């Protein structure tokens, strides 16, 4: 049972880090297109847009650490 949970959290961690990497790469290489897309709906300056994107990426990474990596380490320690 513990090994199944460890495998689950490991795959969740890998999947989520792939997702945040794709998000960052997409943001980095398509900054202007993403900014134009989002300013159709919201009044944002470039600085606000960048802050929201970097803040979102940081919050996502924090959530991955809290909800995926921490349980994985806890299960690894008790195994």
mmCIF file as gemmi writes it, N, C-alpha and C atoms, coordinates in Angstrom:
data_model
loop_
_atom_site.group_PDB
_atom_site.id
_atom_site.type_symbol
_atom_site.label_atom_id
_atom_site.label_alt_id
_atom_site.label_comp_id
_atom_site.label_asym_id
_atom_site.label_entity_id
_atom_site.label_seq_id
_atom_site.pdbx_PDB_ins_code
_atom_site.Cartn_x
_atom_site.Cartn_y
_atom_site.Cartn_z
_atom_site.occupancy
_atom_site.B_iso_or_equiv
_atom_site.pdbx_formal_charge
_atom_site.auth_seq_id
_atom_site.auth_asym_id
_atom_site.pdbx_PDB_model_num
ATOM 1 N N . UNK Axp A 1 ? 0.823 -1.208 0 1 0 ? 1 A 1
ATOM 2 C CA . UNK Axp A 1 ? 0 0 0 1 0 ? 1 A 1
ATOM 3 C C . UNK Axp A 1 ? 0.862 1.266 0 1 0 ? 1 A 1
ATOM 4 N N . UNK Axp A 2 ? 1.905 1.264 0.838 1 0 ? 2 A 1
ATOM 5 C CA . UNK Axp A 2 ? 2.77 2.439 0.904 1 0 ? 2 A 1
ATOM 6 C C . UNK Axp A 2 ? 3.503 2.637 -0.418 1 0 ? 2 A 1
ATOM 7 N N . UNK Axp A 3 ? 3.94 1.553 -1.018 1 0 ? 3 A 1
ATOM 8 C CA . UNK Axp A 3 ? 4.649 1.673 -2.299 1 0 ? 3 A 1
ATOM 9 C C . UNK Axp A 3 ? 3.732 2.196 -3.408 1 0 ? 3 A 1
ATOM 10 N N . UNK Axp A 4 ? 2.466 1.816 -3.347 1 0 ? 4 A 1
ATOM 11 C CA . UNK Axp A 4 ? 1.499 2.333 -4.323 1 0 ? 4 A 1
ATOM 12 C C . UNK Axp A 4 ? 1.319 3.836 -4.146 1 0 ? 4 A 1
ATOM 13 N N . UNK Axp A 5 ? 1.199 4.279 -2.898 1 0 ? 5 A 1
ATOM 14 C CA . UNK Axp A 5 ? 1.066 5.716 -2.633 1 0 ? 5 A 1
ATOM 15 C C . UNK Axp A 5 ? 2.331 6.473 -3.024 1 0 ? 5 A 1
ATOM 16 N N . UNK Axp A 6 ? 3.482 5.88 -2.744 1 0 ? 6 A 1
ATOM 17 C CA . UNK Axp A 6 ? 4.733 6.531 -3.126 1 0 ? 6 A 1
ATOM 18 C C . UNK Axp A 6 ? 4.824 6.68 -4.642 1 0 ? 6 A 1
ATOM 19 N N . UNK Axp A 7 ? 4.423 5.652 -5.355 1 0 ? 7 A 1
ATOM 20 C CA . UNK Axp A 7 ? 4.421 5.716 -6.815 1 0 ? 7 A 1
ATOM 21 C C . UNK Axp A 7 ? 3.445 6.777 -7.301 1 0 ? 7 A 1
ATOM 22 N N . UNK Axp A 8 ? 2.274 6.834 -6.683 1 0 ? 8 A 1
ATOM 23 C CA . UNK Axp A 8 ? 1.275 7.835 -7.041 1 0 ? 8 A 1
ATOM 24 C C . UNK Axp A 8 ? 1.821 9.247 -6.857 1 0 ? 8 A 1
ATOM 25 N N . UNK Axp A 9 ? 2.398 9.538 -5.684 1 0 ? 9 A 1
ATOM 26 C CA . UNK Axp A 9 ? 2.92 10.874 -5.425 1 0 ? 9 A 1
ATOM 27 C C . UNK Axp A 9 ? 4.135 11.191 -6.298 1 0 ? 9 A 1
ATOM 28 N N . UNK Axp A 10 ? 4.919 10.192 -6.629 1 0 ? 10 A 1
ATOM 29 C CA . UNK Axp A 10 ? 6.047 10.416 -7.526 1 0 ? 10 A 1
ATOM 30 C C . UNK Axp A 10 ? 5.56 10.818 -8.916 1 0 ? 10 A 1
ATOM 31 N N . UNK Axp A 11 ? 4.574 10.09 -9.442 1 0 ? 11 A 1
ATOM 32 C CA . UNK Axp A 11 ? 4.029 10.443 -10.757 1 0 ? 11 A 1
ATOM 33 C C . UNK Axp A 11 ? 3.318 11.792 -10.722 1 0 ? 11 A 1
ATOM 34 N N . UNK Axp A 12 ? 2.634 12.104 -9.637 1 0 ? 12 A 1
ATOM 35 C CA . UNK Axp A 12 ? 2.006 13.426 -9.503 1 0 ? 12 A 1
ATOM 36 C C . UNK Axp A 12 ? 3.051 14.531 -9.521 1 0 ? 12 A 1
ATOM 37 N N . UNK Axp A 13 ? 4.154 14.314 -8.806 1 0 ? 13 A 1
ATOM 38 C CA . UNK Axp A 13 ? 5.221 15.305 -8.763 1 0 ? 13 A 1
ATOM 39 C C . UNK Axp A 13 ? 5.822 15.508 -10.143 1 0 ? 13 A 1
ATOM 40 N N . UNK Axp A 14 ? 6.123 14.426 -10.824 1 0 ? 14 A 1
ATOM 41 C CA . UNK Axp A 14 ? 6.705 14.524 -12.171 1 0 ? 14 A 1
ATOM 42 C C . UNK Axp A 14 ? 5.749 15.24 -13.111 1 0 ? 14 A 1
ATOM 43 N N . UNK Axp A 15 ? 4.474 14.846 -13.095 1 0 ? 15 A 1
ATOM 44 C CA . UNK Axp A 15 ? 3.483 15.472 -13.966 1 0 ? 15 A 1
ATOM 45 C C . UNK Axp A 15 ? 3.362 16.967 -13.691 1 0 ? 15 A 1
ATOM 46 N N . UNK Axp A 16 ? 3.289 17.335 -12.419 1 0 ? 16 A 1
ATOM 47 C CA . UNK Axp A 16 ? 3.115 18.743 -12.08 1 0 ? 16 A 1
ATOM 48 C C . UNK Axp A 16 ? 4.348 19.574 -12.413 1 0 ? 16 A 1
ATOM 49 N N . UNK Axp A 17 ? 5.542 19.022 -12.249 1 0 ? 17 A 1
ATOM 50 C CA . UNK Axp A 17 ? 6.726 19.774 -12.639 1 0 ? 17 A 1
ATOM 51 C C . UNK Axp A 17 ? 6.842 19.909 -14.151 1 0 ? 17 A 1
ATOM 52 N N . UNK Axp A 18 ? 6.376 18.92 -14.889 1 0 ? 18 A 1
ATOM 53 C CA . UNK Axp A 18 ? 6.313 19.063 -16.345 1 0 ? 18 A 1
ATOM 54 C C . UNK Axp A 18 ? 5.336 20.184 -16.703 1 0 ? 18 A 1
ATOM 55 N N . UNK Axp A 19 ? 4.186 20.211 -16.028 1 0 ? 19 A 1
ATOM 56 C CA . UNK Axp A 19 ? 3.192 21.256 -16.299 1 0 ? 19 A 1
ATOM 57 C C . UNK Axp A 19 ? 3.732 22.65 -16.003 1 0 ? 19 A 1
ATOM 58 N N . UNK Axp A 20 ? 4.414 22.828 -14.88 1 0 ? 20 A 1
ATOM 59 C CA . UNK Axp A 20 ? 4.93 24.154 -14.542 1 0 ? 20 A 1
ATOM 60 C C . UNK Axp A 20 ? 6.077 24.536 -15.47 1 0 ? 20 A 1
ATOM 61 N N . UNK Axp A 21 ? 6.843 23.571 -15.947 1 0 ? 21 A 1
ATOM 62 C CA . UNK Axp A 21 ? 7.901 23.851 -16.907 1 0 ? 21 A 1
ATOM 63 C C . UNK Axp A 21 ? 7.311 24.279 -18.244 1 0 ? 21 A 1
ATOM 64 N N . UNK Axp A 22 ? 6.264 23.601 -18.685 1 0 ? 22 A 1
ATOM 65 C CA . UNK Axp A 22 ? 5.584 23.98 -19.931 1 0 ? 22 A 1
ATOM 66 C C . UNK Axp A 22 ? 5.009 25.384 -19.797 1 0 ? 22 A 1
ATOM 67 N N . UNK Axp A 23 ? 4.398 25.671 -18.64 1 0 ? 23 A 1
ATOM 68 C CA . UNK Axp A 23 ? 3.84 27.002 -18.399 1 0 ? 23 A 1
ATOM 69 C C . UNK Axp A 23 ? 4.937 28.06 -18.506 1 0 ? 23 A 1
ATOM 70 N N . UNK Axp A 24 ? 6.083 27.836 -17.854 1 0 ? 24 A 1
ATOM 71 C CA . UNK Axp A 24 ? 7.157 28.819 -17.891 1 0 ? 24 A 1
ATOM 72 C C . UNK Axp A 24 ? 7.723 28.99 -19.3 1 0 ? 24 A 1
ATOM 73 N N . UNK Axp A 25 ? 7.95 27.887 -19.997 1 0 ? 25 A 1
ATOM 74 C CA . UNK Axp A 25 ? 8.501 27.963 -21.361 1 0 ? 25 A 1
ATOM 75 C C . UNK Axp A 25 ? 7.518 28.68 -22.283 1 0 ? 25 A 1
ATOM 76 N N . UNK Axp A 26 ? 6.233 28.356 -22.149 1 0 ? 26 A 1
ATOM 77 C CA . UNK Axp A 26 ? 5.205 29.018 -22.948 1 0 ? 26 A 1
ATOM 78 C C . UNK Axp A 26 ? 5.188 30.513 -22.659 1 0 ? 26 A 1
ATOM 79 N N . UNK Axp A 27 ? 5.263 30.882 -21.385 1 0 ? 27 A 1
ATOM 80 C CA . UNK Axp A 27 ? 5.282 32.28 -20.99 1 0 ? 27 A 1
ATOM 81 C C . UNK Axp A 27 ? 6.542 32.978 -21.509 1 0 ? 27 A 1
ATOM 82 N N . UNK Axp A 28 ? 7.67 32.316 -21.429 1 0 ? 28 A 1
ATOM 83 C CA . UNK Axp A 28 ? 8.939 32.918 -21.833 1 0 ? 28 A 1
ATOM 84 C C . UNK Axp A 28 ? 9.004 33.171 -23.338 1 0 ? 28 A 1
ATOM 85 N N . UNK Axp A 29 ? 8.587 32.186 -24.118 1 0 ? 29 A 1
ATOM 86 C CA . UNK Axp A 29 ? 8.729 32.31 -25.576 1 0 ? 29 A 1
ATOM 87 C C . UNK Axp A 29 ? 7.527 32.98 -26.251 1 0 ? 29 A 1
ATOM 88 N N . UNK Axp A 30 ? 6.393 33.063 -25.586 1 0 ? 30 A 1
ATOM 89 C CA . UNK Axp A 30 ? 5.193 33.669 -26.176 1 0 ? 30 A 1
ATOM 90 C C . UNK Axp A 30 ? 4.659 34.811 -25.32 1 0 ? 30 A 1
ATOM 91 N N . UNK Axp A 31 ? 5.556 35.544 -24.71 1 0 ? 31 A 1
ATOM 92 C CA . UNK Axp A 31 ? 5.151 36.59 -23.771 1 0 ? 31 A 1
ATOM 93 C C . UNK Axp A 31 ? 4.187 37.59 -24.398 1 0 ? 31 A 1
ATOM 94 N N . UNK Axp A 32 ? 4.537 38.12 -25.554 1 0 ? 32 A 1
ATOM 95 C CA . UNK Axp A 32 ? 3.717 39.168 -26.16 1 0 ? 32 A 1
ATOM 96 C C . UNK Axp A 32 ? 2.346 38.654 -26.584 1 0 ? 32 A 1
ATOM 97 N N . UNK Axp A 33 ? 2.296 37.455 -27.135 1 0 ? 33 A 1
ATOM 98 C CA . UNK Axp A 33 ? 1.005 36.89 -27.55 1 0 ? 33 A 1
ATOM 99 C C . UNK Axp A 33 ? 0.12 36.616 -26.335 1 0 ? 33 A 1
ATOM 100 N N . UNK Axp A 34 ? 0.695 36.102 -25.271 1 0 ? 34 A 1
ATOM 101 C CA . UNK Axp A 34 ? -0.079 35.859 -24.055 1 0 ? 34 A 1
ATOM 102 C C . UNK Axp A 34 ? -0.563 37.167 -23.44 1 0 ? 34 A 1
ATOM 103 N N . UNK Axp A 35 ? 0.302 38.177 -23.463 1 0 ? 35 A 1
ATOM 104 C CA . UNK Axp A 35 ? -0.091 39.477 -22.925 1 0 ? 35 A 1
ATOM 105 C C . UNK Axp A 35 ? -1.254 40.068 -23.719 1 0 ? 35 A 1
ATOM 106 N N . UNK Axp A 36 ? -1.171 40.013 -25.037 1 0 ? 36 A 1
ATOM 107 C CA . UNK Axp A 36 ? -2.277 40.524 -25.865 1 0 ? 36 A 1
ATOM 108 C C . UNK Axp A 36 ? -3.568 39.75 -25.607 1 0 ? 36 A 1
ATOM 109 N N . UNK Axp A 37 ? -3.451 38.438 -25.454 1 0 ? 37 A 1
ATOM 110 C CA . UNK Axp A 37 ? -4.629 37.613 -25.189 1 0 ? 37 A 1
ATOM 111 C C . UNK Axp A 37 ? -5.293 38.006 -23.872 1 0 ? 37 A 1
ATOM 112 N N . UNK Axp A 38 ? -4.505 38.175 -22.839 1 0 ? 38 A 1
ATOM 113 C CA . UNK Axp A 38 ? -5.072 38.474 -21.528 1 0 ? 38 A 1
ATOM 114 C C . UNK Axp A 38 ? -5.558 39.919 -21.403 1 0 ? 38 A 1
ATOM 115 N N . UNK Axp A 39 ? -4.956 40.826 -22.148 1 0 ? 39 A 1
ATOM 116 C CA . UNK Axp A 39 ? -5.416 42.211 -22.061 1 0 ? 39 A 1
ATOM 117 C C . UNK Axp A 39 ? -6.711 42.436 -22.839 1 0 ? 39 A 1
ATOM 118 N N . UNK Axp A 40 ? -7.16 41.442 -23.561 1 0 ? 40 A 1
ATOM 119 C CA . UNK Axp A 40 ? -8.496 41.55 -24.171 1 0 ? 40 A 1
ATOM 120 C C . UNK Axp A 40 ? -9.573 41.518 -23.082 1 0 ? 40 A 1
ATOM 121 N N . UNK Axp A 41 ? -9.3 40.794 -22.009 1 0 ? 41 A 1
ATOM 122 C CA . UNK Axp A 41 ? -10.292 40.621 -20.951 1 0 ? 41 A 1
ATOM 123 C C . UNK Axp A 41 ? -10.01 41.478 -19.724 1 0 ? 41 A 1
ATOM 124 N N . UNK Axp A 42 ? -8.736 41.76 -19.457 1 0 ? 42 A 1
ATOM 125 C CA . UNK Axp A 42 ? -8.363 42.472 -18.235 1 0 ? 42 A 1
ATOM 126 C C . UNK Axp A 42 ? -7.482 43.653 -18.588 1 0 ? 42 A 1
ATOM 127 N N . UNK Axp A 43 ? -7.621 44.722 -17.811 1 0 ? 43 A 1
ATOM 128 C CA . UNK Axp A 43 ? -6.741 45.873 -17.974 1 0 ? 43 A 1
ATOM 129 C C . UNK Axp A 43 ? -5.492 45.614 -17.146 1 0 ? 43 A 1
ATOM 130 N N . UNK Axp A 44 ? -4.41 45.248 -17.823 1 0 ? 44 A 1
ATOM 131 C CA . UNK Axp A 44 ? -3.161 44.941 -17.147 1 0 ? 44 A 1
ATOM 132 C C . UNK Axp A 44 ? -2.007 45.661 -17.822 1 0 ? 44 A 1
ATOM 133 N N . UNK Axp A 45 ? -1.077 46.131 -17.006 1 0 ? 45 A 1
ATOM 134 C CA . UNK Axp A 45 ? 0.175 46.616 -17.569 1 0 ? 45 A 1
ATOM 135 C C . UNK Axp A 45 ? 1.075 45.402 -17.769 1 0 ? 45 A 1
ATOM 136 N N . UNK Axp A 46 ? 2.14 45.593 -18.504 1 0 ? 46 A 1
ATOM 137 C CA . UNK Axp A 46 ? 3.088 44.497 -18.725 1 0 ? 46 A 1
ATOM 138 C C . UNK Axp A 46 ? 3.679 44.042 -17.388 1 0 ? 46 A 1
ATOM 139 N N . UNK Axp A 47 ? 3.967 44.997 -16.498 1 0 ? 47 A 1
ATOM 140 C CA . UNK Axp A 47 ? 4.541 44.655 -15.199 1 0 ? 47 A 1
ATOM 141 C C . UNK Axp A 47 ? 3.554 43.848 -14.355 1 0 ? 47 A 1
ATOM 142 N N . UNK Axp A 48 ? 2.279 44.22 -14.385 1 0 ? 48 A 1
ATOM 143 C CA . UNK Axp A 48 ? 1.267 43.462 -13.653 1 0 ? 48 A 1
ATOM 144 C C . UNK Axp A 48 ? 1.109 42.057 -14.218 1 0 ? 48 A 1
ATOM 145 N N . UNK Axp A 49 ? 1.113 41.945 -15.52 1 0 ? 49 A 1
ATOM 146 C CA . UNK Axp A 49 ? 0.997 40.642 -16.173 1 0 ? 49 A 1
ATOM 147 C C . UNK Axp A 49 ? 2.17 39.745 -15.792 1 0 ? 49 A 1
ATOM 148 N N . UNK Axp A 50 ? 3.383 40.3 -15.855 1 0 ? 50 A 1
ATOM 149 C CA . UNK Axp A 50 ? 4.559 39.518 -15.486 1 0 ? 50 A 1
ATOM 150 C C . UNK Axp A 50 ? 4.494 39.079 -14.022 1 0 ? 50 A 1
ATOM 151 N N . UNK Axp A 51 ? 4.069 39.995 -13.158 1 0 ? 51 A 1
ATOM 152 C CA . UNK Axp A 51 ? 3.971 39.666 -11.74 1 0 ? 51 A 1
ATOM 153 C C . UNK Axp A 51 ? 2.945 38.561 -11.505 1 0 ? 51 A 1
ATOM 154 N N . UNK Axp A 52 ? 1.811 38.628 -12.188 1 0 ? 52 A 1
ATOM 155 C CA . UNK Axp A 52 ? 0.798 37.586 -12.035 1 0 ? 52 A 1
ATOM 156 C C . UNK Axp A 52 ? 1.288 36.236 -12.55 1 0 ? 52 A 1
ATOM 157 N N . UNK Axp A 53 ? 1.984 36.247 -13.676 1 0 ? 53 A 1
ATOM 158 C CA . UNK Axp A 53 ? 2.494 34.988 -14.221 1 0 ? 53 A 1
ATOM 159 C C . UNK Axp A 53 ? 3.55 34.379 -13.305 1 0 ? 53 A 1
ATOM 160 N N . UNK Axp A 54 ? 4.538 35.176 -12.907 1 0 ? 54 A 1
ATOM 161 C CA . UNK Axp A 54 ? 5.582 34.655 -12.033 1 0 ? 54 A 1
ATOM 162 C C . UNK Axp A 54 ? 5.008 34.258 -10.67 1 0 ? 54 A 1
ATOM 163 N N . UNK Axp A 55 ? 4.057 35.038 -10.166 1 0 ? 55 A 1
ATOM 164 C CA . UNK Axp A 55 ? 3.404 34.678 -8.909 1 0 ? 55 A 1
ATOM 165 C C . UNK Axp A 55 ? 2.628 33.382 -9.026 1 0 ? 55 A 1
ATOM 166 N N . UNK Axp A 56 ? 1.934 33.21 -10.148 1 0 ? 56 A 1
ATOM 167 C CA . UNK Axp A 56 ? 1.193 31.966 -10.369 1 0 ? 56 A 1
ATOM 168 C C . UNK Axp A 56 ? 2.102 30.766 -10.482 1 0 ? 56 A 1
ATOM 169 N N . UNK Axp A 57 ? 3.215 30.933 -11.184 1 0 ? 57 A 1
ATOM 170 C CA . UNK Axp A 57 ? 4.18 29.842 -11.308 1 0 ? 57 A 1
ATOM 171 C C . UNK Axp A 57 ? 4.759 29.498 -9.941 1 0 ? 57 A 1
ATOM 172 N N . UNK Axp A 58 ? 5.094 30.512 -9.168 1 0 ? 58 A 1
ATOM 173 C CA . UNK Axp A 58 ? 5.627 30.281 -7.825 1 0 ? 58 A 1
ATOM 174 C C . UNK Axp A 58 ? 4.623 29.609 -6.912 1 0 ? 58 A 1
ATOM 175 N N . UNK Axp A 59 ? 3.373 30.042 -6.977 1 0 ? 59 A 1
ATOM 176 C CA . UNK Axp A 59 ? 2.323 29.436 -6.161 1 0 ? 59 A 1
ATOM 177 C C . UNK Axp A 59 ? 2.074 27.994 -6.565 1 0 ? 59 A 1
ATOM 178 N N . UNK Axp A 60 ? 2.121 27.722 -7.847 1 0 ? 60 A 1
ATOM 179 C CA . UNK Axp A 60 ? 1.957 26.351 -8.348 1 0 ? 60 A 1
ATOM 180 C C . UNK Axp A 60 ? 3.083 25.459 -7.831 1 0 ? 60 A 1
ATOM 181 N N . UNK Axp A 61 ? 4.329 25.96 -7.906 1 0 ? 61 A 1
ATOM 182 C CA . UNK Axp A 61 ? 5.462 25.175 -7.419 1 0 ? 61 A 1
ATOM 183 C C . UNK Axp A 61 ? 5.358 24.937 -5.915 1 0 ? 61 A 1
ATOM 184 N N . UNK Axp A 62 ? 4.905 25.933 -5.176 1 0 ? 62 A 1
ATOM 185 C CA . UNK Axp A 62 ? 4.713 25.769 -3.737 1 0 ? 62 A 1
ATOM 186 C C . UNK Axp A 62 ? 3.648 24.715 -3.448 1 0 ? 62 A 1
ATOM 187 N N . UNK Axp A 63 ? 2.57 24.726 -4.222 1 0 ? 63 A 1
ATOM 188 C CA . UNK Axp A 63 ? 1.533 23.713 -4.064 1 0 ? 63 A 1
ATOM 189 C C . UNK Axp A 63 ? 2.041 22.316 -4.376 1 0 ? 63 A 1
ATOM 190 N N . UNK Axp A 64 ? 2.888 22.196 -5.382 1 0 ? 64 A 1
ATOM 191 C CA . UNK Axp A 64 ? 3.472 20.889 -5.712 1 0 ? 64 A 1
ATOM 192 C C . UNK Axp A 64 ? 4.334 20.398 -4.565 1 0 ? 64 A 1
ATOM 193 N N . UNK Axp A 65 ? 5.13 21.284 -4.013 1 0 ? 65 A 1
ATOM 194 C CA . UNK Axp A 65 ? 5.963 20.888 -2.876 1 0 ? 65 A 1
ATOM 195 C C . UNK Axp A 65 ? 5.12 20.478 -1.673 1 0 ? 65 A 1
ATOM 196 N N . UNK Axp A 66 ? 4.077 21.232 -1.4 1 0 ? 66 A 1
ATOM 197 C CA . UNK Axp A 66 ? 3.248 20.968 -0.234 1 0 ? 66 A 1
ATOM 198 C C . UNK Axp A 66 ? 2.387 19.722 -0.391 1 0 ? 66 A 1
ATOM 199 N N . UNK Axp A 67 ? 1.782 19.542 -1.557 1 0 ? 67 A 1
ATOM 200 C CA . UNK Axp A 67 ? 0.807 18.472 -1.731 1 0 ? 67 A 1
ATOM 201 C C . UNK Axp A 67 ? 1.339 17.224 -2.438 1 0 ? 67 A 1
ATOM 202 N N . UNK Axp A 68 ? 2.527 17.284 -3.006 1 0 ? 68 A 1
ATOM 203 C CA . UNK Axp A 68 ? 3.087 16.112 -3.686 1 0 ? 68 A 1
ATOM 204 C C . UNK Axp A 68 ? 4.412 15.661 -3.083 1 0 ? 68 A 1
ATOM 205 N N . UNK Axp A 69 ? 5.354 16.585 -2.979 1 0 ? 69 A 1
ATOM 206 C CA . UNK Axp A 69 ? 6.694 16.215 -2.526 1 0 ? 69 A 1
ATOM 207 C C . UNK Axp A 69 ? 6.7 15.903 -1.027 1 0 ? 69 A 1
ATOM 208 N N . UNK Axp A 70 ? 6.023 16.717 -0.216 1 0 ? 70 A 1
ATOM 209 C CA . UNK Axp A 70 ? 6.012 16.474 1.228 1 0 ? 70 A 1
ATOM 210 C C . UNK Axp A 70 ? 5.399 15.117 1.58 1 0 ? 70 A 1
ATOM 211 N N . UNK Axp A 71 ? 4.23 14.748 1.031 1 0 ? 71 A 1
ATOM 212 C CA . UNK Axp A 71 ? 3.717 13.396 1.324 1 0 ? 71 A 1
ATOM 213 C C . UNK Axp A 71 ? 4.628 12.291 0.812 1 0 ? 71 A 1
ATOM 214 N N . UNK Axp A 72 ? 5.261 12.524 -0.335 1 0 ? 72 A 1
ATOM 215 C CA . UNK Axp A 72 ? 6.184 11.524 -0.875 1 0 ? 72 A 1
ATOM 216 C C . UNK Axp A 72 ? 7.367 11.321 0.086 1 0 ? 72 A 1
ATOM 217 N N . UNK Axp A 73 ? 7.927 12.405 0.59 1 0 ? 73 A 1
ATOM 218 C CA . UNK Axp A 73 ? 9.029 12.29 1.538 1 0 ? 73 A 1
ATOM 219 C C . UNK Axp A 73 ? 8.578 11.648 2.845 1 0 ? 73 A 1
ATOM 220 N N . UNK Axp A 74 ? 7.391 11.995 3.309 1 0 ? 74 A 1
ATOM 221 C CA . UNK Axp A 74 ? 6.884 11.394 4.539 1 0 ? 74 A 1
ATOM 222 C C . UNK Axp A 74 ? 6.699 9.877 4.367 1 0 ? 74 A 1
ATOM 223 N N . UNK Axp A 75 ? 6.155 9.464 3.259 1 0 ? 75 A 1
ATOM 224 C CA . UNK Axp A 75 ? 5.998 8.032 3.009 1 0 ? 75 A 1
ATOM 225 C C . UNK Axp A 75 ? 7.35 7.342 2.852 1 0 ? 75 A 1
ATOM 226 N N . UNK Axp A 76 ? 8.289 8.027 2.223 1 0 ? 76 A 1
ATOM 227 C CA . UNK Axp A 76 ? 9.626 7.466 2.068 1 0 ? 76 A 1
ATOM 228 C C . UNK Axp A 76 ? 10.299 7.27 3.426 1 0 ? 76 A 1
ATOM 229 N N . UNK Axp A 77 ? 10.093 8.232 4.345 1 0 ? 77 A 1
ATOM 230 C CA . UNK Axp A 77 ? 10.693 8.134 5.683 1 0 ? 77 A 1
ATOM 231 C C . UNK Axp A 77 ? 10.091 7 6.504 1 0 ? 77 A 1
ATOM 232 N N . UNK Axp A 78 ? 8.79 6.751 6.375 1 0 ? 78 A 1
ATOM 233 C CA . UNK Axp A 78 ? 8.191 5.698 7.185 1 0 ? 78 A 1
ATOM 234 C C . UNK Axp A 78 ? 8.351 4.319 6.562 1 0 ? 78 A 1
ATOM 235 N N . UNK Axp A 79 ? 8.777 4.265 5.325 1 0 ? 79 A 1
ATOM 236 C CA . UNK Axp A 79 ? 8.937 2.97 4.659 1 0 ? 79 A 1
ATOM 237 C C . UNK Axp A 79 ? 10.158 2.246 5.165 1 0 ? 79 A 1
